[in-house]
Amino acid sequence: MDAPRSRAARVLFVTAFLAYGLDRVTKILAEASLPGDPIDLIPGVLTLRFTTNSGGAFSIGQSAPWFFVGVSAVVAV
């Protein structure tokens, strides 16, 4: 593999790793600090509220989590 492609691959993987890490950290922080009452950041405009979604977008597929695992595996391969 030539140097520019190797460098591009490293940048891609580091960026993906950092994005995943930031996502996990913010989810852990939200889970720890928001399960109770909502937090009004700007009253009447911006409120943080903790919710979960066991399905895909708009809670589609809540009864079929295996579907998302399967699709993720196919995309990864």
Biopython code that builds the backbone (N, CA, C, O; Angstrom):
import numpy as np
from Bio.PDB.StructureBuilder import StructureBuilder

atoms = [
    (1, "MET", "N", (0.859, -1.177, 0.000)),
    (1, "MET", "CA", (0.000, 0.000, 0.000)),
    (1, "MET", "C", (0.901, 1.234, 0.000)),
    (1, "MET", "O", (1.863, 1.301, 0.765)),
    (2, "ASP", "N", (0.596, 2.199, -0.846)),
    (2, "ASP", "CA", (1.432, 3.391, -0.921)),
    (2, "ASP", "C", (1.149, 4.338, 0.250)),
    (2, "ASP", "O", (0.134, 4.207, 0.935)),
    (3, "ALA", "N", (2.047, 5.279, 0.465)),
    (3, "ALA", "CA", (1.980, 6.171, 1.631)),
    (3, "ALA", "C", (0.699, 7.007, 1.692)),
    (3, "ALA", "O", (0.105, 7.085, 2.768)),
    (4, "PRO", "N", (0.235, 7.637, 0.605)),
    (4, "PRO", "CA", (-0.999, 8.439, 0.712)),
    (4, "PRO", "C", (-2.222, 7.605, 1.093)),
    (4, "PRO", "O", (-3.060, 8.053, 1.875)),
    (5, "ARG", "N", (-2.328, 6.396, 0.542)),
    (5, "ARG", "CA", (-3.476, 5.541, 0.886)),
    (5, "ARG", "C", (-3.384, 5.084, 2.329)),
    (5, "ARG", "O", (-4.395, 5.009, 3.027)),
    (6, "SER", "N", (-2.176, 4.779, 2.780)),
    (6, "SER", "CA", (-1.978, 4.361, 4.157)),
    (6, "SER", "C", (-2.338, 5.494, 5.119)),
    (6, "SER", "O", (-2.986, 5.269, 6.141)),
    (7, "ARG", "N", (-1.919, 6.693, 4.786)),
    (7, "ARG", "CA", (-2.227, 7.860, 5.614)),
    (7, "ARG", "C", (-3.737, 8.108, 5.632)),
    (7, "ARG", "O", (-4.303, 8.401, 6.685)),
    (8, "ALA", "N", (-4.385, 7.993, 4.482)),
    (8, "ALA", "CA", (-5.828, 8.198, 4.403)),
    (8, "ALA", "C", (-6.569, 7.155, 5.238)),
    (8, "ALA", "O", (-7.555, 7.477, 5.901)),
    (9, "ALA", "N", (-6.102, 5.921, 5.207)),
    (9, "ALA", "CA", (-6.731, 4.866, 6.007)),
    (9, "ALA", "C", (-6.583, 5.161, 7.498)),
    (9, "ALA", "O", (-7.523, 4.985, 8.273)),
    (10, "ARG", "N", (-5.391, 5.612, 7.889)),
    (10, "ARG", "CA", (-5.180, 5.954, 9.304)),
    (10, "ARG", "C", (-6.106, 7.080, 9.736)),
    (10, "ARG", "O", (-6.708, 7.013, 10.808)),
    (11, "VAL", "N", (-6.225, 8.118, 8.907)),
    (11, "VAL", "CA", (-7.107, 9.244, 9.230)),
    (11, "VAL", "C", (-8.550, 8.764, 9.357)),
    (11, "VAL", "O", (-9.260, 9.168, 10.278)),
    (12, "LEU", "N", (-8.979, 7.916, 8.449)),
    (12, "LEU", "CA", (-10.336, 7.382, 8.492)),
    (12, "LEU", "C", (-10.587, 6.620, 9.785)),
    (12, "LEU", "O", (-11.588, 6.858, 10.460)),
    (13, "PHE", "N", (-9.688, 5.706, 10.135)),
    (13, "PHE", "CA", (-9.890, 4.890, 11.330)),
    (13, "PHE", "C", (-9.794, 5.712, 12.610)),
    (13, "PHE", "O", (-10.557, 5.474, 13.546)),
    (14, "VAL", "N", (-8.882, 6.663, 12.673)),
    (14, "VAL", "CA", (-8.777, 7.514, 13.863)),
    (14, "VAL", "C", (-10.023, 8.373, 14.012)),
    (14, "VAL", "O", (-10.536, 8.533, 15.119)),
    (15, "THR", "N", (-10.515, 8.927, 12.909)),
    (15, "THR", "CA", (-11.733, 9.736, 12.951)),
    (15, "THR", "C", (-12.925, 8.901, 13.403)),
    (15, "THR", "O", (-13.715, 9.350, 14.234)),
    (16, "ALA", "N", (-13.061, 7.697, 12.867)),
    (16, "ALA", "CA", (-14.164, 6.816, 13.266)),
    (16, "ALA", "C", (-14.056, 6.455, 14.740)),
    (16, "ALA", "O", (-15.061, 6.451, 15.452)),
    (17, "PHE", "N", (-12.839, 6.149, 15.209)),
    (17, "PHE", "CA", (-12.631, 5.802, 16.615)),
    (17, "PHE", "C", (-12.997, 6.974, 17.526)),
    (17, "PHE", "O", (-13.659, 6.782, 18.546)),
    (18, "LEU", "N", (-12.572, 8.184, 17.166)),
    (18, "LEU", "CA", (-12.882, 9.358, 17.977)),
    (18, "LEU", "C", (-14.384, 9.662, 17.980)),
    (18, "LEU", "O", (-14.939, 10.011, 19.022)),
    (19, "ALA", "N", (-15.038, 9.533, 16.835)),
    (19, "ALA", "CA", (-16.477, 9.776, 16.766)),
    (19, "ALA", "C", (-17.233, 8.762, 17.624)),
    (19, "ALA", "O", (-18.162, 9.124, 18.345)),
    (20, "TYR", "N", (-16.831, 7.494, 17.545)),
    (20, "TYR", "CA", (-17.472, 6.464, 18.367)),
    (20, "TYR", "C", (-17.236, 6.745, 19.850)),
    (20, "TYR", "O", (-18.161, 6.646, 20.657)),
    (21, "GLY", "N", (-16.012, 7.092, 20.203)),
    (21, "GLY", "CA", (-15.697, 7.379, 21.603)),
    (21, "GLY", "C", (-16.493, 8.561, 22.137)),
    (21, "GLY", "O", (-17.016, 8.505, 23.250)),
    (22, "LEU", "N", (-16.590, 9.631, 21.354)),
    (22, "LEU", "CA", (-17.367, 10.795, 21.771)),
    (22, "LEU", "C", (-18.843, 10.441, 21.922)),
    (22, "LEU", "O", (-19.501, 10.900, 22.855)),
    (23, "ASP", "N", (-19.360, 9.632, 21.012)),
    (23, "ASP", "CA", (-20.746, 9.185, 21.096)),
    (23, "ASP", "C", (-20.994, 8.410, 22.386)),
    (23, "ASP", "O", (-21.981, 8.653, 23.080)),
    (24, "ARG", "N", (-20.099, 7.477, 22.707)),
    (24, "ARG", "CA", (-20.258, 6.669, 23.920)),
    (24, "ARG", "C", (-20.180, 7.524, 25.177)),
    (24, "ARG", "O", (-20.979, 7.348, 26.097)),
    (25, "VAL", "N", (-19.221, 8.453, 25.225)),
    (25, "VAL", "CA", (-19.060, 9.312, 26.398)),
    (25, "VAL", "C", (-20.303, 10.171, 26.617)),
    (25, "VAL", "O", (-20.781, 10.286, 27.745)),
    (26, "THR", "N", (-20.831, 10.776, 25.551)),
    (26, "THR", "CA", (-22.020, 11.611, 25.716)),
    (26, "THR", "C", (-23.238, 10.788, 26.122)),
    (26, "THR", "O", (-24.080, 11.272, 26.877)),
    (27, "LYS", "N", (-23.346, 9.553, 25.635)),
    (27, "LYS", "CA", (-24.466, 8.704, 26.046)),
    (27, "LYS", "C", (-24.348, 8.311, 27.511)),
    (27, "LYS", "O", (-25.348, 8.283, 28.229)),
    (28, "ILE", "N", (-23.146, 8.009, 27.955)),
    (28, "ILE", "CA", (-22.939, 7.653, 29.360)),
    (28, "ILE", "C", (-23.250, 8.854, 30.257)),
    (28, "ILE", "O", (-23.893, 8.703, 31.296)),
    (29, "LEU", "N", (-22.799, 10.034, 29.861)),
    (29, "LEU", "CA", (-23.093, 11.240, 30.640)),
    (29, "LEU", "C", (-24.588, 11.521, 30.689)),
    (29, "LEU", "O", (-25.116, 11.870, 31.745)),
    (30, "ALA", "N", (-25.275, 11.374, 29.565)),
    (30, "ALA", "CA", (-26.717, 11.610, 29.531)),
    (30, "ALA", "C", (-27.444, 10.607, 30.406)),
    (30, "ALA", "O", (-28.370, 10.973, 31.130)),
    (31, "GLU", "N", (-27.042, 9.357, 30.350)),
    (31, "GLU", "CA", (-27.671, 8.317, 31.165)),
    (31, "GLU", "C", (-27.476, 8.587, 32.647)),
    (31, "GLU", "O", (-28.369, 8.323, 33.453)),
    (32, "ALA", "N", (-26.313, 9.111, 33.008)),
    (32, "ALA", "CA", (-26.011, 9.366, 34.414)),
    (32, "ALA", "C", (-26.692, 10.622, 34.952)),
    (32, "ALA", "O", (-27.030, 10.677, 36.135)),
    (33, "SER", "N", (-26.896, 11.620, 34.113)),
    (33, "SER", "CA", (-27.388, 12.890, 34.637)),
    (33, "SER", "C", (-28.822, 13.234, 34.257)),
    (33, "SER", "O", (-29.390, 14.160, 34.836)),
    (34, "LEU", "N", (-29.433, 12.525, 33.306)),
    (34, "LEU", "CA", (-30.769, 12.906, 32.851)),
    (34, "LEU", "C", (-31.912, 11.956, 33.190)),
    (34, "LEU", "O", (-33.048, 12.291, 32.853)),
    (35, "PRO", "N", (-31.717, 10.804, 33.826)),
    (35, "PRO", "CA", (-32.851, 9.905, 33.996)),
    (35, "PRO", "C", (-33.997, 10.477, 34.816)),
    (35, "PRO", "O", (-35.134, 10.027, 34.673)),
    (36, "GLY", "N", (-33.731, 11.444, 35.657)),
    (36, "GLY", "CA", (-34.792, 12.038, 36.468)),
    (36, "GLY", "C", (-35.617, 13.026, 35.690)),
    (36, "GLY", "O", (-36.125, 12.723, 34.610)),
    (37, "ASP", "N", (-35.745, 14.198, 36.241)),
    (37, "ASP", "CA", (-36.526, 15.252, 35.600)),
    (37, "ASP", "C", (-35.761, 15.863, 34.432)),
    (37, "ASP", "O", (-34.530, 15.862, 34.421)),
    (38, "PRO", "N", (-36.493, 16.382, 33.453)),
    (38, "PRO", "CA", (-35.837, 17.055, 32.326)),
    (38, "PRO", "C", (-35.079, 18.297, 32.807)),
    (38, "PRO", "O", (-35.405, 18.872, 33.846)),
    (39, "ILE", "N", (-34.077, 18.695, 32.048)),
    (39, "ILE", "CA", (-33.293, 19.879, 32.372)),
    (39, "ILE", "C", (-33.614, 20.955, 31.342)),
    (39, "ILE", "O", (-33.420, 20.749, 30.144)),
    (40, "ASP", "N", (-34.108, 22.109, 31.810)),
    (40, "ASP", "CA", (-34.388, 23.235, 30.919)),
    (40, "ASP", "C", (-33.116, 24.044, 30.727)),
    (40, "ASP", "O", (-32.661, 24.712, 31.655)),
    (41, "LEU", "N", (-32.541, 23.993, 29.539)),
    (41, "LEU", "CA", (-31.363, 24.807, 29.252)),
    (41, "LEU", "C", (-31.771, 26.231, 28.906)),
    (41, "LEU", "O", (-31.200, 27.196, 29.414)),
    (42, "ILE", "N", (-32.764, 26.350, 28.037)),
    (42, "ILE", "CA", (-33.364, 27.645, 27.712)),
    (42, "ILE", "C", (-34.862, 27.440, 27.913)),
    (42, "ILE", "O", (-35.520, 26.843, 27.061)),
    (43, "PRO", "N", (-35.416, 27.928, 29.034)),
    (43, "PRO", "CA", (-36.829, 27.665, 29.356)),
    (43, "PRO", "C", (-37.761, 27.979, 28.187)),
    (43, "PRO", "O", (-37.717, 29.061, 27.601)),
    (44, "GLY", "N", (-38.589, 27.014, 27.872)),
    (44, "GLY", "CA", (-39.557, 27.168, 26.799)),
    (44, "GLY", "C", (-38.981, 26.951, 25.403)),
    (44, "GLY", "O", (-39.726, 26.943, 24.423)),
    (45, "VAL", "N", (-37.647, 26.773, 25.299)),
    (45, "VAL", "CA", (-37.025, 26.625, 23.994)),
    (45, "VAL", "C", (-36.247, 25.319, 23.890)),
    (45, "VAL", "O", (-36.425, 24.572, 22.928)),
    (46, "LEU", "N", (-35.384, 25.032, 24.869)),
    (46, "LEU", "CA", (-34.513, 23.870, 24.799)),
    (46, "LEU", "C", (-34.522, 23.107, 26.116)),
    (46, "LEU", "O", (-34.088, 23.620, 27.148)),
    (47, "THR", "N", (-35.025, 21.871, 26.068)),
    (47, "THR", "CA", (-35.101, 21.006, 27.234)),
    (47, "THR", "C", (-34.425, 19.686, 26.917)),
    (47, "THR", "O", (-34.674, 19.095, 25.866)),
    (48, "LEU", "N", (-33.564, 19.216, 27.822)),
    (48, "LEU", "CA", (-32.934, 17.913, 27.662)),
    (48, "LEU", "C", (-33.738, 16.886, 28.439)),
    (48, "LEU", "O", (-34.035, 17.079, 29.618)),
    (49, "ARG", "N", (-34.088, 15.795, 27.774)),
    (49, "ARG", "CA", (-34.894, 14.742, 28.376)),
    (49, "ARG", "C", (-34.317, 13.405, 27.946)),
    (49, "ARG", "O", (-34.029, 13.199, 26.767)),
    (50, "PHE", "N", (-34.148, 12.492, 28.899)),
    (50, "PHE", "CA", (-33.584, 11.182, 28.603)),
    (50, "PHE", "C", (-34.674, 10.238, 28.143)),
    (50, "PHE", "O", (-35.671, 10.044, 28.839)),
    (51, "THR", "N", (-34.486, 9.644, 26.960)),
    (51, "THR", "CA", (-35.402, 8.626, 26.461)),
    (51, "THR", "C", (-34.572, 7.501, 25.853)),
    (51, "THR", "O", (-33.387, 7.677, 25.568)),
    (52, "THR", "N", (-35.189, 6.365, 25.661)),
    (52, "THR", "CA", (-34.514, 5.254, 24.997)),
    (52, "THR", "C", (-35.337, 4.847, 23.780)),
    (52, "THR", "O", (-36.538, 5.107, 23.711)),
    (53, "ASN", "N", (-34.681, 4.215, 22.836)),
    (53, "ASN", "CA", (-35.334, 3.756, 21.621)),
    (53, "ASN", "C", (-34.812, 2.357, 21.333)),
    (53, "ASN", "O", (-33.656, 2.182, 20.948)),
    (54, "SER", "N", (-35.664, 1.371, 21.522)),
    (54, "SER", "CA", (-35.217, -0.004, 21.332)),
    (54, "SER", "C", (-35.264, -0.450, 19.875)),
    (54, "SER", "O", (-34.812, -1.547, 19.547)),
    (55, "GLY", "N", (-35.799, 0.378, 19.013)),
    (55, "GLY", "CA", (-35.872, 0.020, 17.598)),
    (55, "GLY", "C", (-34.966, 0.888, 16.765)),
    (55, "GLY", "O", (-33.967, 1.418, 17.252)),
    (56, "GLY", "N", (-35.321, 1.030, 15.504)),
    (56, "GLY", "CA", (-34.560, 1.882, 14.600)),
    (56, "GLY", "C", (-35.135, 3.279, 14.625)),
    (56, "GLY", "O", (-35.650, 3.724, 15.651)),
    (57, "ALA", "N", (-35.054, 3.970, 13.516)),
    (57, "ALA", "CA", (-35.571, 5.329, 13.430)),
    (57, "ALA", "C", (-37.066, 5.342, 13.731)),
    (57, "ALA", "O", (-37.821, 4.528, 13.201)),
    (58, "PHE", "N", (-37.478, 6.259, 14.573)),
    (58, "PHE", "CA", (-38.882, 6.422, 14.950)),
    (58, "PHE", "C", (-39.459, 5.152, 15.582)),
    (58, "PHE", "O", (-40.650, 4.873, 15.439)),
    (59, "SER", "N", (-38.623, 4.386, 16.277)),
    (59, "SER", "CA", (-39.009, 3.162, 16.992)),
    (59, "SER", "C", (-39.521, 2.061, 16.071)),
    (59, "SER", "O", (-40.256, 1.177, 16.512)),
    (60, "ILE", "N", (-39.145, 2.103, 14.810)),
    (60, "ILE", "CA", (-39.549, 1.049, 13.883)),
    (60, "ILE", "C", (-38.731, -0.202, 14.181)),
    (60, "ILE", "O", (-37.515, -0.116, 14.349)),
    (61, "GLY", "N", (-39.363, -1.331, 14.248)),
    (61, "GLY", "CA", (-38.665, -2.593, 14.449)),
    (61, "GLY", "C", (-38.323, -2.911, 15.890)),
    (61, "GLY", "O", (-37.332, -3.592, 16.151)),
    (62, "GLN", "N", (-39.128, -2.431, 16.837)),
    (62, "GLN", "CA", (-38.853, -2.700, 18.250)),
    (62, "GLN", "C", (-38.880, -4.189, 18.570)),
    (62, "GLN", "O", (-38.152, -4.646, 19.452)),
    (63, "SER", "N", (-39.701, -4.940, 17.872)),
    (63, "SER", "CA", (-39.814, -6.364, 18.182)),
    (63, "SER", "C", (-38.834, -7.218, 17.387)),
    (63, "SER", "O", (-38.880, -8.445, 17.475)),
    (64, "ALA", "N", (-37.949, -6.597, 16.614)),
    (64, "ALA", "CA", (-37.015, -7.359, 15.780)),
    (64, "ALA", "C", (-35.587, -6.823, 15.892)),
    (64, "ALA", "O", (-35.017, -6.386, 14.893)),
    (65, "PRO", "N", (-34.999, -6.850, 17.097)),
    (65, "PRO", "CA", (-33.620, -6.349, 17.216)),
    (65, "PRO", "C", (-32.634, -7.186, 16.412)),
    (65, "PRO", "O", (-31.584, -6.685, 16.013)),
    (66, "TRP", "N", (-32.958, -8.458, 16.168)),
    (66, "TRP", "CA", (-32.088, -9.336, 15.380)),
    (66, "TRP", "C", (-31.912, -8.796, 13.968)),
    (66, "TRP", "O", (-30.873, -9.003, 13.340)),
    (67, "PHE", "N", (-32.940, -8.099, 13.468)),
    (67, "PHE", "CA", (-32.871, -7.527, 12.123)),
    (67, "PHE", "C", (-31.732, -6.509, 12.031)),
    (67, "PHE", "O", (-30.969, -6.515, 11.065)),
    (68, "PHE", "N", (-31.620, -5.639, 13.032)),
    (68, "PHE", "CA", (-30.579, -4.617, 13.026)),
    (68, "PHE", "C", (-29.193, -5.227, 13.205)),
    (68, "PHE", "O", (-28.219, -4.747, 12.624)),
    (69, "VAL", "N", (-29.106, -6.272, 13.997)),
    (69, "VAL", "CA", (-27.830, -6.985, 14.154)),
    (69, "VAL", "C", (-27.421, -7.596, 12.817)),
    (69, "VAL", "O", (-26.263, -7.501, 12.409)),
    (70, "GLY", "N", (-28.377, -8.220, 12.142)),
    (70, "GLY", "CA", (-28.102, -8.853, 10.853)),
    (70, "GLY", "C", (-27.691, -7.850, 9.791)),
    (70, "GLY", "O", (-26.729, -8.078, 9.058)),
    (71, "VAL", "N", (-28.409, -6.743, 9.704)),
    (71, "VAL", "CA", (-28.081, -5.712, 8.714)),
    (71, "VAL", "C", (-26.701, -5.130, 9.009)),
    (71, "VAL", "O", (-25.910, -4.913, 8.090)),
    (72, "SER", "N", (-26.410, -4.877, 10.278)),
    (72, "SER", "CA", (-25.095, -4.349, 10.652)),
    (72, "SER", "C", (-23.982, -5.323, 10.271)),
    (72, "SER", "O", (-22.928, -4.900, 9.797)),
    (73, "ALA", "N", (-24.204, -6.607, 10.469)),
    (73, "ALA", "CA", (-23.191, -7.605, 10.128)),
    (73, "ALA", "C", (-22.982, -7.655, 8.617)),
    (73, "ALA", "O", (-21.846, -7.762, 8.154)),
    (74, "VAL", "N", (-24.056, -7.580, 7.853)),
    (74, "VAL", "CA", (-23.939, -7.608, 6.397)),
    (74, "VAL", "C", (-23.175, -6.389, 5.903)),
    (74, "VAL", "O", (-22.304, -6.509, 5.041)),
    (75, "VAL", "N", (-23.493, -5.214, 6.444)),
    (75, "VAL", "CA", (-22.817, -3.991, 6.032)),
    (75, "VAL", "C", (-21.341, -4.054, 6.407)),
    (75, "VAL", "O", (-20.489, -3.621, 5.631)),
    (76, "ALA", "N", (-21.031, -4.582, 7.573)),
    (76, "ALA", "CA", (-19.631, -4.674, 8.025)),
    (76, "ALA", "C", (-18.819, -5.602, 7.130)),
    (76, "ALA", "O", (-17.655, -5.333, 6.834)),
    (77, "VAL", "N", (-19.445, -6.700, 6.701)),
    (77, "VAL", "CA", (-18.737, -7.655, 5.846)),
    (77, "VAL", "C", (-18.570, -7.052, 4.469)),
    (77, "VAL", "O", (-17.998, -7.686, 3.582)),
]
sb = StructureBuilder()
sb.init_structure("model")
sb.init_model(0)
sb.init_chain("A")
sb.init_seg("    ")
for serial, (resi, resn, name, xyz) in enumerate(atoms, 1):
    if name == "N":
        sb.init_residue(resn, " ", resi, " ")
    sb.init_atom(name, np.array(xyz, "f"), 0.0, 1.0, " ", f" {name:<3s}", serial, name[0])
structure = sb.get_structure()
